[in-house]
Amino acid sequence: MVVGNGPVAGRKADVILAAWNAFQAAQRKIAEAATNNSVTEVIQKVAEQFQCNAVEGVLSHKVKRHIIDGNEVIINKATSTQQVAEWEFTPGDIIGLDVFVSTGEGKPREDTSRCTVYKRELDQVYNLKMKSAREFFVEVNKRFPTLPFSIRAMQNQVAAKVGVRECINHDMLVPYPVLSEREGEFVAEFKATIVVQPRSTAVIAGGAALDTSKYTSEHSVTDEDLKTLLAQDLWKKQKKNAAGAAATTSQ
């Protein structure tokens, strides 16, 4: 989302087009028997076409019902210190694809803004001491047992502020802190839910088109392999030719 209806140019346009094209390329790399590392590679490769960088520390998780952060992930950018295990996509996999691109180095830092979004840490148990903290945690378990929530959604804001502090001290909540790039740099994000089906890959949420005519950049995708990839439709398994299959069987 860009505030205002006018055209976008310069580095803002660069980063948006870089993220959009990386997002499209990543979708086309998610296919049966392909690997998570191939998706990571293409995201950075597209970003470099616009003299931008994929943002470090971003993970796209394989998700299940009530679980948004499964163990199998796609890392937005692999480095010498940030790498993940390789795995193959199979039919039935659902991926929360999250692509972040920056005009800077792509190394976000925790901002001074107060963290207000948290998620219950299901594996951690502790008997909270303060009454208000217990009241807060009961509401969390009742209304947000598995998914992230904002503090402003809690009915008792005073209890929430006290409860968050004690829960964090005992690792009962996972915080989602605000991260930021260096001043003067821009970051763009595109997010979608991708499902690998037995015969194809489909975008089931976040598939809205982007009107790229509003963005003017002096850069573009010039790599021939990337251009070919971006020109493709989402992956579809070829149907076997019935006549050809019969001929093969008779031989």
Order of alpha helices (4+ residues) and beta strands (2+ residues): beta-alpha-alpha-beta-beta-beta-beta-beta-beta-alpha-beta-alpha-beta-beta-beta-beta-beta-alpha-alpha
